[in-house]
Amino acid sequence: MKDIVNLITPEIATLSQKCINNSKIDSQLYIEHKVNRGLRDLNGKGVLTGLTEISEIISKKNINGVETPCDGELYYRGYRVEDLVNGMISDNRFGFEEIIYLLIFGQLPNKAELNDFKTVLYSYRPLPNNFVRDIIMKASSTDMMNSLARSVLTLYSYDSNPDDTSIPNVLRQCLQLIARFPQLAVYGYHAYNYGTKKSNSFFIHEPDPKLSIAENILYMLRIDGKFTQLEVQVLDMALILHAEHGGGNNSTFTTHVVSSSGTDTYSAIAAALGSLKGPKHGGANIKVSGMFNDIKVNVSDWSDREEVSAYLAKILHKEAFDKAGLIYGIGHAIYSVSDPRAKVFKGFVKSLSEEKGLDKEYALYSLVEELAPEVIAKERKMYKGVSANVDFYSGFVYDMLGLPHELFTPIFAIARIAGWSAHRIEELINAGKIIRPAYMNVQPQRKYIPMGER
């Protein structure tokens, strides 16, 4: 591999400085012109850019005319996520496929409808002939999200009707991608692992038609194909809780923006993958995992509240971990009092930690969840409260499941493509104008200078 430093030649360094010098906008201008950077105000409230029936996020309620933070609520097609999860638990069944159906078709399926849907969905699992050999194995990537995006774009070439944006055709394409994402991600990881000599063997498990999506992920990933009932229940729950989160999150908004241009499904989903790859969006659970590894090394007594609190303060002061000044997994752009996904997930995390004999680690996570908001409140001016978000526990879960860090964000994508597909279809059904927000130019107009006078 080339030395990264050598890629930045002196010429490029000089030119990049010109970019910086001539592209920097005075931060005061954003305030002066009332620009809501990130399409959010100081209280985290998003600028209204569209309508959706797919999901709803509630983080504040109007009490006596005052907008007041409340425990977070998340609804899929009008149903509380907690109620959906409890229904699946009471019936002792996996639920991700049911959630896919709900998000895309807008209603809960009965038993026959769900079975018929699974039959259709699972029939789309097989990849084109030689796709694994020619596309995934021959050019493995060090980043699984790039591998996933490349595979998605390449599948365009294997589609005999790729550009048709009629709803039946787009639905067919979305279901094919949903069904194939687990193979594309897991096989991409195996190819990378073998290509970088991290593993001396390369194995491919074809998905088992009798297994659910969550079961097949673990079956294809592990060389012996084995897993416990609790392991797959927790992974299924992770997929459910990551499947959708409103139209305004970065990758879903990207799906709406790109779909509004009339482009094909493969391009739209690849664009969403590019968004999710960003560490500000899909990579937080990896940061949480790394942060806790750092805490476990540098805190001698994991149960000592004062020692843990002091180390969290060091992280916040940019004196520890990655020196970014962030306690990862704490805080969210929308939620303040609580993230409902984290609350639902926490019980499953506790059960899995007990099965794995990691009670002390779980206790440390719980302690940090309690202390971090207090530490942040002491050190930072906050416009709203902070609490643990779903990424706080998902990294711990994936570590307990033995999932490699390279697959943390692809697992997110395997879940979120359900929401992306629903939003793409909704955008096309309600097709209006191409999404094109305004940007104000703040560069003064200048008189042209002839070459000889510059």
N, C-alpha and C positions, 0 to 999 in steps of 0.2 A: 504494500500500500504506500502511495506517495506521502511524503511528509507534508502535512497540511500547511505548515508555515511556508514551505517552498512554493505553494500554489499562489500565494499573495506576493507577486513580484513588486519591485520598487515602483514600476510604472502604474500598476493597479493601486498601490497604496497612495500614490500621488493623486490619481484620478478620483479615488474614493473620498479623499479629503475635500476635493472640489465639490463632490456631491453633498457632503455634510455642510460645507460652508454656504452653499447656495440653495439649500433645501430646508434649512432650519427656520421654522415659523415661531415668532414670538408667542409664548404661551398666554400672554395677556390678551392677545387678539381673540382667543377662543372665548374668554370671558366677556370681552367688549361686544362681540357679535352674538353672544348667547348660544354658542355651539354646544350641544350636548354630546361631548366626546364619548365614544362607545355607544352612542344612542341611549345613554342613561343620564339621569340627573344625579345630583349629589346624594340623594336618598336611595339611589339604586333603581328608581322607577324608570322603566323603559319607554322610549318614544313609540307611540302606537303607529305601526306600519302595516297592519293587516288584521284579518279576522280568521278564526279557526274554530272548528268543532272537535278537534282531536284531543286536546288536553288543556287542563287549566291548572295554574299554580296560584295558590293563595298564601300570602305572607303577612297581609295586613287586613284589618277589618275596621269599618267605620263605627266608632262608638261615640254616641252623643255629638256627632258632627266632626269628630276628630279621627284622622287616620291613625290607627294604633297597631303596632306590631303584634302578631299572634303566632301561635304554633303553626308551622307550615302545613299546608294541605296540598295534595297532588291528586288530580282526577284524570282518569283515562276515559274519554268519551262520556263524561258525566259521572263515572263511578269512582268512588274513593279507592285509592290504591290499597289502603289497609283492608277494605272490605273484599276486594278481589283476592288479595293474598290469603285472608282468613278463610275464604271459601275454598280455595285450593288446599289449604292445610287441613281443613275439616274433612275433605274428600280424599286426602292423601294422594294427590295427583300432581304431576308436573304441569306447570301453567304457561310457559313461555309461548307455546304454539297458540294457546287460547288468547293470549294478549295480542299476538300478531293479528289474529282474526279480528279481534275487537277494534284495534287501531285502524286497520285498513277498511273493514266493512261497516264499522260503526255500531255494531250490536254484539251482544254476547251470544255465542253459538249454543244450540242444544247439542246433545251427545252425538246425534247422527250428523249434524252439520260439521262438528269439530272433527269427527272421524273421516268424513269425506274430504275436508280441507287438508288434514294431515296426509291423506293418500295423494292428493294433488301436489302438495308441498314436497313431500319426500320423493316423489317421482322425478323432481327436478334436480336432485342431488348430483347425479353423475356428471362429471366434467367431460368436455369433448375429448375424443380419442387423442392420445399422446400429449394432452395439454400439460400434464404434470411434468413429463419428460422434456418437452420442447420449450415450455414457458417458465415453469417454476424452478426446475432443477438446473437448467443451463445458464441462468443468469440470476443466481440468488442474491438477495439484497441484505445489507447489514441492518436495515430498518424494515420491520414487518409491515408497517403502514404503507411504505412505498411499494413493497412487494404486492400488497393487497390492491393498491390503486392501479399498479401496472397490470395485474391480472384482470381487474375489472375492465380497463380500457381495451385489453387484448380480446376479451370475450365479445366485444363489439364486432370483431372480424369473423367470429364464428356464428353470428346471428344473421339469418337470411333476411330479416326485416328489421334492421337496427334503428332506423330513423323515424319509423311510424310512431307518432305520439297519440294515437287513438287510445282510449282508456283500456280496451281489452288487451292491446299489445303491450302497453306500459305495465299493466297488472301482471301479464305473463313474464315480462322481463324482471319486474321487482321480485316476484316469487322465486324465479330462478336464482337471482342474486342472494336473496335471503337464505335459500336452501344451500347454496354453494359457499357462502362466506366461511363457515367453519373449516371446510377442506382447504380453501385458498389460504387461510391464516395458518392453520396447523402444518400443512405441507410446506408452506413458505418457511416456517420456522425450522422444520426438519432439514430442508435443503441448506439453509443458512448454517445450521448447527454442524452438518456434515462438511459443508464447504470450507468452514473456518477451522476444521479439525477439532471442534469441541466434542465431537462424538465420532467414534470409529465405525459406527453402523448407520445405515440409512434405511428406515422402514416406512412402509405406507400401509395403513389400515384403511381399507375402503369403508365408508360409513355403513353401519349395520341398519338395514331397513326397519328393524324392529325397535330401534332405540330412538329416544327423543333427541332434540338438538343438544341439550345439556349433556346427556349421556354420551353422545357421539363425540363431543369435544374431548372428554376425558378418555374415551375409548381410543380415539385416533392419536391422542398425544402420548399416551403411555405405552411403552413397549409391550407390556403384558395385557394391556387393554382393560385392566381391572379398576374398580372404584367401589366405594361404600355407598349405601343408600343416602346417608347424611351428606356426603361430599357432593353428590349430584343434586340433592335438594337445595343445598346452599348455592351452587353454581346456577341452577335454574332460577333461584330467587334473584341473584345478581343480574341475570339477563332481563328479568321482569322489571326490576327497578331502574335499569339503564335504558329501557326500550324507547322512552319518550320523555320529553321535558319541555313542552311548549314550543311554539313556533319561533321564539326569539333567541334561543340559544344559537351560538355561532354557526355550528354545522347545519342545523335545520334551516336557519335563515339563509345560509348559503344555498341549500337545496331549493328554497323558494326563489331566490334571486336568479340562479342559473336556469331553473325550470321555466321561469317567466320569459326567458329569451327564446324558448321553443326548441332547445337543444335535445339531444337524445338522452335516454336513461343512463347509459354508461358514463357519459360525460358529467351528468348531474351528480351521480353517486361518487365518482372519482373526486369531484370538487369537494363534496362533503367530507370525504376521507382526508383530503388535504387540510381542511379546517380542523378536524378532530385530532390530527397528528400534533397540532400546536400544543406546547406544554401549558399554555394558559387555559386550554380546553380539556383535552383528553388525557394528558400525561400526569395529572395531579396525583393519582394513586401510586405511581412509581416514586414520586418525590416523598410521599408519606412513608412508604416502605423504607426508603433510604434514610429518612430523618429518624425513624425509630431504631434502625440499626445503629445509627450514630448515638442516639440517646442511651441505648443499652450498653454501649461500650464506655461511655463517659459518665454515666450516673451509676455510682456504686450500689446504692440501695433504691431499687425501683419503687418501693412503697413509701419512701421518705418524701412527704409532700414538699418540704422546704427545699430539698436538694433538686427534686424534679422541677419545681417552680423556678428555682435559680437558673437551671440550665435552659429552660424555655425562654427566660429573659435574655440569656446570652445569645440564643438563636435569633431573638427579635432584635438584638443590638448588633447583629451581623458579626458576632464574635465566634459563632459555632456553626456546625454543619456546612451548608454551602455558602454561608455569609451573604445570603440574599435578604435576610431580615424578615423571613416569612415562616410562620408555623403552618405547615402544609396540612390541608384537610380541615382547617378551622376557618369558617367564614364562607359566605356564598353571595353571589351578585344579587340574588333575590331574597333568600331566606335570612332571617335574623334570629328569631327565638329558637327555631328548630327546623331541621330538614326532615320531612316525613320519611324519606327513603332511608336515612341513617337510623331513625327510630325503629323502623320495621326490620332492618338488616341486623341490628345489634343483637337481638335475641338469637338469631341463627349463628352469628359469629361466636357467641358465648358457647352454644352447643358444640360447634365444631372445635373450638379451642379445648374443650373438655375431652372430646374424642381423641384429639392429637396430643393431649398432655401439655398444653401450652397455657395453663391457667394463669401463670405469672405474667406472661406477655399480655393476655387479655386484661388483667388487672392494671397493667401499666397503661394500656390504651385508654381504659376507663378513667384513670387518674388524669392523664393528659387532657382528655375530653373535658373534664371538670375544671382543671386549672388554667388551661390556655386562654379561655375568654377573660378570666380575671387578670392574667398577666398582660394581655393585649389592652384591656381597659385602663390599666395603670400607665401604660407606656404610650398609647396612641390616642389621638383625637378621633372619635368614632361618630359617624352620622347615623349608624344603626348598630344593633347588637350583632354578635357573632356566635356561632355554634358549630358543632361538628357537621360536616356535610357527608354525602354518601361515599366520597373518595377516602374519607378518614378510615373507614373500615374495609373497603373493598381491596386495598392493597394487602392488608393483613390476611384477608380471606384467600386471595390468590396465592400468597406465600404458603399458607397452610395447605392449599390444594396442590402445591408443587408446580404451579404454573410459572414458567420462566418470565422474567421481567419483559423480555422482548414481545410477549403476547398480551401484556396487560391492556394496552390501548386497542389492539385488534379485538379482544374480547368485548370491549366497550362497543366497537364498531359492529360486531356480530349482533349485539343487542339493539343498537340504535338504528340500524338499517330498517328495522320495522317502522320506527317513527319517520325516518326519512322517506320511506316509500309511501306512507300515508299522506305526508305533506306534499310530496311531488304530485300524487294523484289529485289531492285537493286543489293544488295550484292550477293544474291543467283543467279540471272540471270548472273552476271559477275563473278561467283565464281572462285577464284584463290587460292592463298595460304592462310593458316590460318595467321591472323595478329599477328605478333610476333616481336615487336621492340627490339632493343639491349639495354642491360644494361651492363656497364663496372664494373667489380669487382675491388674494391680498398682495399680489405682485404689482407694483406700479407699472404703468405702460411706459415704454422707453422708445426713443428714436433710434432707428437702424443706423449702425456704424459701418461704413464700408471697410472692407478687409484691410486696405492700406492705411487706415486711420486707427486701427485697434492697438 
